[in-house]
Amino acid sequence: MSKVCPVCNEIRDIRTICGNCGGSCVDKGRVQDYFDDYSADMPIQDTENYCFHVFQCESCNELMRKSVLKVDI
């Protein structure tokens, strides 16, 4: 069995609460996609069980990094 990120593969939508203001945060993509202009084209760099995403608060625009548990397919 292989594991995939449920957010990257649109299996599940994850929202989180902002630690700064308590607002709702939305997914802005994988952390890796923010490294440079070509990082989205590079092989995915994550762990066997987690994918790391950037979330942004809809109220205060605070950015946070969150690990997303991969699921078996």
N, CA and C atoms as an extended XYZ file, in Angstrom:
219
Properties=species:S:1:pos:R:3:atomname:S:1:resname:S:1:resid:I:1 pbc="F F F"
N         0.826       -1.171        0.000 N   MET     1
C         0.000        0.000        0.000 CA  MET     1
C         0.880        1.247        0.000 C   MET     1
N         0.464        2.253       -0.724 N   SER     2
C         1.226        3.501       -0.714 CA  SER     2
C         0.436        4.580        0.018 C   SER     2
N         1.151        5.614        0.430 N   LYS     3
C         0.527        6.709        1.166 CA  LYS     3
C         0.559        7.966        0.314 C   LYS     3
N        -0.527        8.741        0.396 N   VAL     4
C        -0.618       10.002       -0.338 CA  VAL     4
C        -1.130       11.087        0.600 C   VAL     4
N        -0.846       12.305        0.243 N   CYS     5
C        -1.350       13.438        1.011 CA  CYS     5
C        -2.810       13.673        0.621 C   CYS     5
N        -3.728       13.682        1.586 N   PRO     6
C        -5.138       13.878        1.258 CA  PRO     6
C        -5.445       15.293        0.773 C   PRO     6
N        -4.604       16.260        1.127 N   VAL     7
C        -4.823       17.639        0.685 CA  VAL     7
C        -4.331       17.811       -0.748 C   VAL     7
N        -3.120       17.359       -1.043 N   CYS     8
C        -2.572       17.462       -2.403 CA  CYS     8
C        -3.439       16.723       -3.416 C   CYS     8
N        -4.021       15.609       -2.998 N   ASN     9
C        -4.810       14.773       -3.900 CA  ASN     9
C        -6.312       15.036       -3.814 C   ASN     9
N        -6.677       16.133       -3.148 N   GLU    10
C        -8.069       16.585       -3.037 CA  GLU    10
C        -9.017       15.513       -2.500 C   GLU    10
N        -8.506       14.680       -1.594 N   ILE    11
C        -9.329       13.684       -0.922 CA  ILE    11
C       -10.067       14.343        0.244 C   ILE    11
N        -9.397       15.307        0.856 N   ARG    12
C        -9.964       15.978        2.024 CA  ARG    12
C        -9.487       17.427        2.046 C   ARG    12
N       -10.365       18.326        2.467 N   ASP    13
C       -10.038       19.740        2.638 CA  ASP    13
C        -9.767       19.967        4.117 C   ASP    13
N        -8.597       20.487        4.435 N   ILE    14
C        -8.247       20.704        5.836 CA  ILE    14
C        -8.205       22.199        6.116 C   ILE    14
N        -8.860       22.584        7.178 N   ARG    15
C        -8.801       23.957        7.667 CA  ARG    15
C        -8.259       23.906        9.081 C   ARG    15
N        -7.597       24.963        9.464 N   THR    16
C        -7.034       25.029       10.806 CA  THR    16
C        -7.312       26.406       11.387 C   THR    16
N        -7.089       26.557       12.670 N   ILE    17
C        -7.338       27.811       13.368 CA  ILE    17
C        -6.023       28.572       13.531 C   ILE    17
N        -6.068       29.870       13.290 N   CYS    18
C        -4.893       30.729       13.409 CA  CYS    18
C        -4.485       30.867       14.873 C   CYS    18
N        -3.217       30.655       15.152 N   GLY    19
C        -2.702       30.817       16.506 CA  GLY    19
C        -2.549       32.271       16.895 C   GLY    19
N        -2.589       33.170       15.907 N   ASN    20
C        -2.419       34.595       16.147 CA  ASN    20
C        -3.734       35.274       16.532 C   ASN    20
N        -4.808       35.026       15.750 N   CYS    21
C        -6.072       35.736       15.977 CA  CYS    21
C        -7.279       34.820       16.167 C   CYS    21
N        -7.116       33.517       15.942 N   GLY    22
C        -8.228       32.584       16.092 CA  GLY    22
C        -9.089       32.456       14.852 C   GLY    22
N        -8.682       33.109       13.763 N   GLY    23
C        -9.433       33.035       12.511 CA  GLY    23
C        -9.236       31.701       11.810 C   GLY    23
N        -9.965       31.517       10.735 N   SER    24
C        -9.885       30.287        9.946 CA  SER    24
C        -8.750       30.392        8.931 C   SER    24
N        -7.963       29.330        8.808 N   CYS    25
C        -6.839       29.300        7.866 CA  CYS    25
C        -7.141       28.343        6.720 C   CYS    25
N        -6.687       28.699        5.537 N   VAL    26
C        -6.884       27.869        4.355 CA  VAL    26
C        -5.534       27.417        3.808 C   VAL    26
N        -5.541       26.284        3.137 N   ASP    27
C        -4.331       25.708        2.553 CA  ASP    27
C        -3.849       26.555        1.390 C   ASP    27
N        -2.549       26.825        1.360 N   LYS    28
C        -1.926       27.576        0.274 CA  LYS    28
C        -0.915       26.741       -0.498 C   LYS    28
N        -0.892       25.427       -0.257 N   GLY    29
C         0.000       24.549       -1.000 CA  GLY    29
C         1.125       23.991       -0.152 C   GLY    29
N         1.943       23.178       -0.798 N   ARG    30
C         3.071       22.540       -0.112 CA  ARG    30
C         4.148       23.560        0.225 C   ARG    30
N         4.810       23.362        1.340 N   VAL    31
C         5.910       24.232        1.750 CA  VAL    31
C         6.963       24.276        0.651 C   VAL    31
N         7.246       23.135        0.052 N   GLN    32
C         8.262       23.024       -0.996 CA  GLN    32
C         8.000       23.978       -2.160 C   GLN    32
N         6.739       24.263       -2.458 N   ASP    33
C         6.393       25.126       -3.589 CA  ASP    33
C         6.839       26.566       -3.386 C   ASP    33
N         7.222       26.939       -2.181 N   TYR    34
C         7.628       28.305       -1.869 CA  TYR    34
C         9.143       28.498       -1.888 C   TYR    34
N         9.908       27.449       -2.169 N   PHE    35
C        11.368       27.556       -2.143 CA  PHE    35
C        11.909       28.483       -3.223 C   PHE    35
N        11.521       28.267       -4.473 N   ASP    36
C        11.949       29.130       -5.575 CA  ASP    36
C        11.001       28.946       -6.754 C   ASP    36
N        11.286       29.621       -7.865 N   ASP    37
C        10.385       29.613       -9.023 CA  ASP    37
C        10.170       28.229       -9.630 C   ASP    37
N        11.144       27.335       -9.501 N   TYR    38
C        11.058       26.028      -10.151 CA  TYR    38
C        10.766       24.883       -9.181 C   TYR    38
N        10.561       25.191       -7.923 N   SER    39
C        10.396       24.129       -6.927 CA  SER    39
C         9.135       23.297       -7.137 C   SER    39
N         8.106       23.865       -7.743 N   ALA    40
C         6.876       23.090       -7.995 CA  ALA    40
C         7.122       21.955       -8.987 C   ALA    40
N         8.165       22.095       -9.806 N   ASP    41
C         8.492       21.072      -10.802 CA  ASP    41
C         9.452       20.011      -10.268 C   ASP    41
N         9.963       20.211       -9.070 N   MET    42
C        10.925       19.275       -8.490 CA  MET    42
C        10.200       18.086       -7.860 C   MET    42
N        10.896       16.970       -7.658 N   PRO    43
C        10.277       15.834       -6.960 CA  PRO    43
C         9.810       16.259       -5.568 C   PRO    43
N         8.729       15.664       -5.114 N   ILE    44
C         8.170       16.016       -3.813 CA  ILE    44
C         9.132       15.607       -2.707 C   ILE    44
N         9.417       16.551       -1.804 N   GLN    45
C        10.311       16.292       -0.679 CA  GLN    45
C         9.483       16.327        0.601 C   GLN    45
N         9.107       15.190        1.074 N   ASP    46
C         8.366       15.091        2.321 CA  ASP    46
C         8.772       13.806        3.021 C   ASP    46
N         8.104       13.482        4.091 N   THR    47
C         8.434       12.250        4.804 CA  THR    47
C         7.471       11.147        4.384 C   THR    47
N         7.726        9.956        4.868 N   GLU    48
C         6.882        8.814        4.513 CA  GLU    48
C         5.448        8.989        5.006 C   GLU    48
N         5.276        9.641        6.146 N   ASN    49
C         3.949        9.739        6.754 CA  ASN    49
C         3.320       11.124        6.726 C   ASN    49
N         4.099       12.157        6.386 N   TYR    50
C         3.582       13.521        6.442 CA  TYR    50
C         3.942       14.320        5.197 C   TYR    50
N         3.054       15.257        4.857 N   CYS    51
C         3.294       16.239        3.806 CA  CYS    51
C         3.167       17.602        4.488 C   CYS    51
N         4.046       18.532        4.175 N   PHE    52
C         4.058       19.813        4.873 CA  PHE    52
C         3.443       20.904        4.002 C   PHE    52
N         2.444       21.588        4.561 N   HIS    53
C         1.691       22.606        3.836 CA  HIS    53
C         1.773       23.954        4.535 C   HIS    53
N         1.566       25.011        3.741 N   VAL    54
C         1.454       26.370        4.261 CA  VAL    54
C        -0.029       26.703        4.341 C   VAL    54
N        -0.447       27.234        5.483 N   PHE    55
C        -1.818       27.689        5.674 CA  PHE    55
C        -1.782       29.182        5.952 C   PHE    55
N        -2.798       29.904        5.440 N   GLN    56
C        -2.872       31.344        5.647 CA  GLN    56
C        -4.202       31.710        6.292 C   GLN    56
N        -4.126       32.577        7.299 N   CYS    57
C        -5.326       33.028        7.999 CA  CYS    57
C        -6.114       33.967        7.091 C   CYS    57
N        -7.411       33.751        7.015 N   GLU    58
C        -8.271       34.603        6.196 CA  GLU    58
C        -8.522       35.957        6.849 C   GLU    58
N        -8.239       36.082        8.144 N   SER    59
C        -8.480       37.340        8.856 CA  SER    59
C        -7.237       38.223        8.927 C   SER    59
N        -6.128       37.678        9.435 N   CYS    60
C        -4.928       38.500        9.648 CA  CYS    60
C        -3.798       38.192        8.664 C   CYS    60
N        -4.001       37.223        7.769 N   ASN    61
C        -3.018       36.821        6.750 CA  ASN    61
C        -1.753       36.172        7.308 C   ASN    61
N        -1.771       35.785        8.570 N   GLU    62
C        -0.638       35.071        9.172 CA  GLU    62
C        -0.417       33.757        8.418 C   GLU    62
N         0.851       33.425        8.143 N   LEU    63
C         1.194       32.163        7.494 CA  LEU    63
C         1.697       31.186        8.541 C   LEU    63
N         1.328       29.921        8.390 N   MET    64
C         1.831       28.889        9.293 CA  MET    64
C         2.087       27.609        8.518 C   MET    64
N         3.011       26.834        9.020 N   ARG    65
C         3.340       25.540        8.428 CA  ARG    65
C         2.668       24.457        9.251 C   ARG    65
N         2.074       23.489        8.567 N   LYS    66
C         1.368       22.405        9.265 CA  LYS    66
C         1.680       21.090        8.566 C   LYS    66
N         1.917       20.052        9.352 N   SER    67
C         2.127       18.727        8.775 CA  SER    67
C         0.773       18.056        8.592 C   SER    67
N         0.591       17.434        7.440 N   VAL    68
C        -0.654       16.740        7.110 CA  VAL    68
C        -0.342       15.249        7.051 C   VAL    68
N        -1.066       14.470        7.827 N   LEU    69
C        -0.863       13.022        7.870 CA  LEU    69
C        -1.322       12.390        6.560 C   LEU    69
N        -0.438       11.613        5.952 N   LYS    70
C        -0.794       10.926        4.709 CA  LYS    70
C        -1.742        9.768        4.996 C   LYS    70
N        -2.507        9.379        3.981 N   VAL    71
C        -3.462        8.276        4.117 CA  VAL    71
C        -3.065        7.144        3.176 C   VAL    71
N        -3.442        5.928        3.532 N   ASP    72
C        -3.185        4.758        2.693 CA  ASP    72
C        -4.182        4.717        1.545 C   ASP    72
N        -3.679        4.330        0.366 N   ILE    73
C        -4.587        4.116       -0.772 CA  ILE    73
C        -4.368        2.725       -1.318 C   ILE    73
